[in-house]
């Protein structure tokens, strides 16, 4: 009887896989490698206990179809650096090679006022949030970023994310847009009735003007005996 022995395959993986950002959706990292011998056809990845606790899942025998090797990352794995072991096989298995993979923690959402006042015709570009590379959405998660030219709708919620070091915040700042009509008082500059910047549209009321002064403003007009006029 003749027995044919296949040589064990070998692989030299990089010490670290490509870093990824925290995500509430599944995603993929990758592991580059070199010095492949004896034609491996499949690979496995086994994570250590800390990685399992964080939510990473071992990869069973998977065909090698691309280079670098694909590393599936489950949703909601906490930020941190995790250790895995990769093995390749051609029917015979290689020894294990360790590597690490870093999941970068998502930044906090940007900050800003939860209720913001705008005049008719205001757009997404007029929304205010403090952060880095801020994007606005119509939903609290998922969806496509709004265009800066999109017109704001009174009473609608707009949600802001920020991206820091390539990672987007997983939660978003919730802003309600309060859109008021042209000719309405905003008090955005001062309490002075005669300051054009305090009025939507920039026109100081005259005796034929219908004026709206909404509730919940920071500044209200100080009229006194200044001769301010309006129709209603």
Secondary structure, DSSP 8 states (H G I E B T S, - for coil): ---------EEEE-SB---EE--SS-EEEEE-EEEEES---EEEEEE-HHHHHHT---EEEEE--SSSEEEEE-TT--SEEEEEEEEEESSSB---EEEEEEEE------B--SEEEEETT-BGGG---BSSS-EEESSSSSS----TT-B--TT-EEEEE-EETTEE-SS-EEEEEEEE-TTEE--SS-SBTT-GGGBTTS----TT---EE-SS-S---B-TTS------
